[in-house]
Amino acid sequence: IVLFGGARIPEPANKDKARTKTLAELSHFYDEAREFARLMTLKSMESDGHENVIVTGGGPGVMEAGNRGAVDAGGRSIGLNIVLPFEQAPNRYVTPELCFNFHYFGIRKMHFLMRARAVCVFPGGFGTLDETFEALTLIQTGRMSRVPFLLFGRAFWEKIINWEALADAGTISAEDLDLFQFVETAAEAVELIESWETAPARDAVPGR
């Protein structure tokens, strides 16, 4: 279960130290990411604990929250860390034997998506947007299977991306807006993933 999101989203207890008012307001998504990872890890552990495992970028912010939620559930989680000059060291909640360091963003993204059963995206910056649009492009073009693709925080996403304008302009198809759904809470996300019915690959959709 892939979890993308901003490294700068603070834990609510530390929101007073956030660099902007908006980051402080987004801090509740730290708790939602943590709770989502806890719930999904509990469900994973109901089987053998090898399916539907949380995987994050291994860094701070939302990524830390995801790995932390898995620890809350008593389970394991994966961290695909990227070696950067100013950030980031792996957070302390990643399962040590499942922590991997990458030098190249492209290879790292490939490992995120090649096994993805669901993609959950929290507010973030350039890195999160890059990951989001690459994954959507792969699904749109049929290079990746349809999976639940959930964007946490409709207000955030609709403020920074005018999705309807893309469809109105014809640069994407109206049906491409069905590739993702907005959610607000961990419980809502878990329910959508559990009720997911496999959709046909995009290259099998008539007219594409």
Helices and strands as residue ranges (DSSP letters): E 2-4, G 12-17, H 21-25, H 28-45, E 55-56, H 62-72, E 78-82, G 96-98, E 99-102, H 105-113, E 119-121, H 126-140, E 149-152, H 154-160, H 163-169, G 174-179, E 181-183, H 186-194, G 202-204
